[in-house]
Amino acid sequence: MQVSYDFTGRVAVVTGGAKGIGEAIARRLKQAGADVTVWDLATGSLDGVRYHKVDVTNAGQIEAALAQLKSLDIVVNNAGIAGGSSRVVDLPRDDWRRIIDINLTGVFEVSRQVAPLLTRASAGRIVNIASLAGKEGTPNLSAYSAAKAGVIAFTKSLAKELADTSVRVNAIAPAAVETEILKQMAPDVVAAMIGKSPLKRLGTVEEVAELTLWLCSEACSFSTGAVFDLSGGRATY
């Protein structure tokens, strides 16, 4: 079921929007009338959506992409990788750094650069895609869990800093969602995630997109610095 939104005249950027959750969010924003640009290393295929090759860990590329926008209303920080499953004692430092850089530092760098432009909007919105792993800690996914925990804390900090503006900053913490990223994980890890869900299934990208659109809308006016679980009842705090 889709709720009707009208984002006509609003400009949105979705990072990591070429596929998966990001693509579903970009699609729904476009359907609702938004002018959508995707920042990703890959190119997607959604009609009417612009794609710019942007590495979210590269400040220069973000700055160049941002310079092409005259205004900005919505930013969805979705770009991320899970990395391979590995025990902490076996995790190479370079893998740790890469996962932290993309999932956490990327959110910081994008947010740092877009915040001044968003404060000029009548209702600026930042939505960060975190993960339930950032709340619970997933075994063999320590870097991913740590990065997403950082995203949650960063969301709360930034929201407080921007509370005296029109910008609202919130995060979504999905449990396992059926996307390509799950193929990076060992099957037993995915099975364990499903087994923890009272609903006994994976989430869908469409379900994430629907919650994202509400958080991007002016109906979300009193929530900021919040983390919205999308866990099929699995959330423990």
C-alpha positions as CSV (number, residue, x, y, z in Angstrom):
1,M,0.0,0.0,0.0
2,Q,1.4,3.4,-1.0
3,V,0.4,6.6,0.7
4,S,0.0,9.7,-1.6
5,Y,2.6,12.4,-1.3
6,D,3.2,15.6,-3.3
7,F,6.8,16.6,-3.6
8,T,6.3,18.8,-6.6
9,G,9.0,21.5,-6.8
10,R,11.2,19.8,-4.3
11,V,14.8,18.7,-5.1
12,A,16.1,15.4,-3.7
13,V,19.4,13.6,-3.6
14,V,19.6,9.9,-2.9
15,T,23.1,8.5,-2.4
16,G,23.6,4.9,-3.4
17,G,20.4,5.1,-5.4
18,A,21.3,3.0,-8.4
19,K,19.9,-0.2,-7.0
20,G,18.3,-1.8,-3.9
21,I,16.8,0.4,-1.2
22,G,18.2,3.6,-2.7
23,E,16.6,2.8,-6.1
24,A,13.2,2.2,-4.4
25,I,13.4,5.5,-2.5
26,A,14.5,7.4,-5.7
27,R,11.6,5.8,-7.6
28,R,9.0,6.8,-5.0
29,L,10.3,10.3,-4.7
30,K,10.1,10.7,-8.4
31,Q,6.6,9.2,-8.5
32,A,5.6,11.8,-5.9
33,G,6.8,14.6,-8.1
34,A,10.3,15.3,-6.7
35,D,13.2,16.4,-8.9
36,V,15.6,13.5,-8.1
37,T,19.3,13.1,-8.5
38,V,21.2,9.9,-7.6
39,W,24.8,10.0,-6.4
40,D,26.3,6.6,-6.9
41,L,29.4,4.9,-8.4
42,A,27.0,3.0,-10.6
43,T,24.3,4.2,-13.1
44,G,20.7,3.2,-12.7
45,S,17.8,3.1,-15.1
46,L,15.0,5.0,-13.6
47,D,13.3,7.3,-16.1
48,G,13.5,11.0,-15.3
49,V,16.2,10.6,-12.6
50,R,19.6,12.1,-13.1
51,Y,22.7,10.1,-12.1
52,H,26.0,11.5,-11.1
53,K,29.1,9.4,-10.4
54,V,29.9,10.3,-6.8
55,D,32.1,8.5,-4.2
56,V,30.6,9.6,-0.9
57,T,34.0,9.4,0.7
58,N,35.4,11.9,-1.8
59,A,34.8,15.4,-0.6
60,G,35.7,16.9,-4.0
61,Q,33.2,14.8,-5.9
62,I,30.4,15.6,-3.5
63,E,31.3,19.3,-3.8
64,A,31.2,19.1,-7.6
65,A,27.9,17.3,-7.7
66,L,26.4,19.7,-5.2
67,A,27.5,22.7,-7.3
68,Q,25.2,21.5,-10.1
69,L,22.1,22.0,-7.9
70,K,20.5,25.5,-7.5
71,S,18.5,24.3,-4.5
72,L,18.1,21.3,-2.3
73,D,15.2,20.1,-0.1
74,I,15.8,16.4,0.6
75,V,18.9,14.2,1.1
76,V,18.7,10.5,1.8
77,N,22.1,9.0,2.9
78,N,21.7,5.5,1.7
79,A,25.1,4.6,0.2
80,G,26.8,1.7,2.0
81,I,28.3,-1.8,1.9
82,A,28.1,-4.7,4.3
83,G,31.5,-6.2,3.5
84,G,32.2,-9.8,4.0
85,S,31.4,-11.8,7.1
86,S,34.4,-12.1,9.4
87,R,35.3,-12.5,13.0
88,V,37.0,-9.5,14.5
89,V,40.3,-11.4,15.0
90,D,40.3,-12.2,11.3
91,L,39.1,-8.8,9.9
92,P,41.8,-7.0,7.9
93,R,42.4,-3.3,8.9
94,D,41.8,-2.2,5.3
95,D,38.4,-3.8,5.2
96,W,37.5,-2.2,8.5
97,R,38.5,1.2,7.2
98,R,36.7,0.8,3.9
99,I,33.4,-0.2,5.6
100,I,33.6,2.6,8.1
101,D,34.6,5.2,5.4
102,I,31.7,4.3,3.1
103,N,28.9,3.7,5.7
104,L,29.8,6.4,8.3
105,T,32.3,8.9,7.0
106,G,30.3,9.1,3.8
107,V,27.2,10.1,5.8
108,F,29.2,12.8,7.6
109,E,30.8,14.2,4.4
110,V,27.5,14.4,2.5
111,S,25.7,15.9,5.5
112,R,28.4,18.4,6.2
113,Q,28.3,19.8,2.7
114,V,24.5,19.7,2.1
115,A,23.4,21.2,5.5
116,P,24.0,24.8,4.5
117,L,21.9,24.5,1.4
118,L,19.1,22.5,3.2
119,T,18.8,25.3,5.8
120,R,17.6,27.6,3.0
121,A,14.7,25.2,2.2
122,S,11.3,25.7,3.7
123,A,11.3,22.2,5.1
124,G,14.7,20.6,4.6
125,R,15.0,16.9,5.3
126,I,17.9,14.4,5.9
127,V,17.1,10.7,6.2
128,N,20.0,8.4,7.1
129,I,19.6,4.7,6.4
130,A,21.2,3.0,9.4
131,S,20.6,-0.6,10.4
132,L,19.3,-2.7,13.3
133,A,22.9,-4.0,13.4
134,G,23.9,-0.6,14.7
135,K,21.6,-1.2,17.7
136,E,22.2,-4.9,18.4
137,G,25.6,-5.6,16.9
138,T,25.7,-8.5,14.4
139,P,28.3,-11.2,15.0
140,N,30.9,-11.4,12.2
141,L,29.8,-7.9,10.9
142,S,31.6,-5.8,13.4
143,A,32.7,-3.0,11.1
144,Y,29.2,-2.7,9.6
145,S,27.6,-2.8,13.0
146,A,30.0,-0.1,14.3
147,A,29.5,2.1,11.3
148,K,25.7,2.0,11.6
149,A,25.8,2.6,15.3
150,G,27.9,5.7,14.4
151,V,25.2,6.8,11.9
152,I,22.6,6.6,14.6
153,A,24.6,8.7,17.0
154,F,25.5,11.1,14.2
155,T,21.9,11.5,13.3
156,K,21.0,12.5,16.9
157,S,23.9,15.0,17.0
158,L,23.2,16.7,13.7
159,A,19.5,16.9,14.5
160,K,20.2,18.8,17.7
161,E,22.6,21.1,15.9
162,L,19.9,21.9,13.2
163,A,16.9,22.0,15.6
164,D,16.7,25.8,15.3
165,T,16.3,25.6,11.5
166,S,13.6,24.1,9.3
167,V,15.7,20.9,8.8
168,R,14.7,17.6,10.3
169,V,17.2,14.8,10.6
170,N,16.1,11.3,11.2
171,A,17.3,7.7,10.6
172,I,15.8,4.4,9.7
173,A,17.1,1.2,11.2
174,P,16.0,-1.7,9.0
175,A,16.5,-5.4,9.9
176,A,17.4,-7.7,7.0
177,V,15.9,-6.3,3.8
178,E,15.8,-8.4,0.6
179,T,18.5,-6.7,-1.5
180,E,21.7,-7.5,-3.4
181,I,23.7,-6.5,-0.3
182,L,22.6,-9.7,1.5
183,K,24.5,-11.7,-1.1
184,Q,27.7,-10.3,0.4
185,M,26.8,-12.1,3.6
186,A,27.1,-15.8,4.5
187,P,23.8,-17.7,4.2
188,D,23.8,-18.7,7.8
189,V,24.1,-15.0,8.8
190,V,21.1,-14.1,6.7
191,A,19.1,-17.1,8.1
192,A,19.9,-16.0,11.6
193,M,18.6,-12.5,10.9
194,I,15.3,-13.9,9.5
195,G,15.0,-16.2,12.5
196,K,15.1,-13.3,14.9
197,S,12.2,-11.6,13.3
198,P,8.7,-12.2,14.9
199,L,7.3,-11.8,11.4
200,K,9.7,-14.5,10.1
201,R,10.5,-12.8,6.8
202,L,12.8,-10.2,5.2
203,G,11.7,-6.6,4.8
204,T,11.2,-5.2,1.3
205,V,12.7,-2.2,-0.3
206,E,9.3,-0.8,-0.9
207,E,8.6,-0.8,2.9
208,V,11.8,1.2,3.5
209,A,10.8,3.6,0.8
210,E,7.4,4.3,2.2
211,L,8.8,5.2,5.7
212,T,11.5,7.3,4.0
213,L,8.9,9.4,2.1
214,W,7.0,10.2,5.3
215,L,10.2,11.3,7.0
216,C,10.9,13.5,3.9
217,S,7.4,15.0,4.0
218,E,6.2,18.1,5.9
219,A,3.9,15.8,7.9
220,C,7.1,14.8,9.8
221,S,7.4,18.1,11.6
222,F,8.0,17.2,15.3
223,S,10.3,14.2,14.9
224,T,14.0,14.9,14.6
225,G,17.0,13.0,15.8
226,A,14.8,9.9,15.9
227,V,15.6,6.3,14.8
228,F,12.7,4.5,13.3
229,D,12.9,0.7,13.5
230,L,11.8,-1.3,10.5
231,S,12.4,-4.7,11.9
232,G,9.3,-6.9,11.7
233,G,9.1,-6.7,15.5
234,R,12.7,-7.7,16.1
235,A,13.8,-4.4,17.7
236,T,14.9,-4.7,21.3
237,Y,15.4,-1.0,22.2
